[in-house]
Amino acid sequence: MAHQVPAQQKTAFGDEVGTLDGIIKAYYDVVTVKKGEKVNYLRDSCLHVPNALVGSAQKGKDGKVVLKLITLKQFHQASDAFLEKDGFWEAEIGRSVENFGAIYHVWSTYETRNSEKGPVIERGINSIQLYFDGTRFWILSWVFDNETNGQRIPQKYLLKD
């Protein structure tokens, strides 16, 4: 029996969403902007299901960790000025994948810079939930947490499966 390779599936913006590698590449490419530029949020929305959720784990003033969970649209509205102010470049540096049937969970370790060649200003892990509809991948939600002095990224998340 011959191994079947899925047909290429691209969004209107040319992002390859028929493969897991393709959609993760697009996930990072879409938020990369030079100083003064704007993120193409329509392009980003093409990667996600309608009403996708975005979350971050953050320490409150009392030191307790809280989860901030918002819609993708709310994330776009909140992050626009932040991303374009100094530029934003985020790249995947490690990946661990689990899947069962059509559902996928990707632990994607990242590093953030203000430009591709600039110094690393932040590292963390994106927990990305996706599903494959038989033709293409869709991002259901993602939650991230940043590395801190008290919370270092484990070595196993700095490798790619």
Secondary structure, 3 states (H helix, E strand, C coil): CCCCCCCCCECCCCCECCCHHHHHHHHHHCCCECCCCCCCHHHHHCCEEEEEEEEEEEECCCCCEEEEEEEHHHHHHHHHHHHHHHCEEEEEEEEEEEEECCEEEEEEEEEEECCCCCCCCEEEEEEEEEEECCCCEEEEEEEEEECECCECCCHHHHCEC
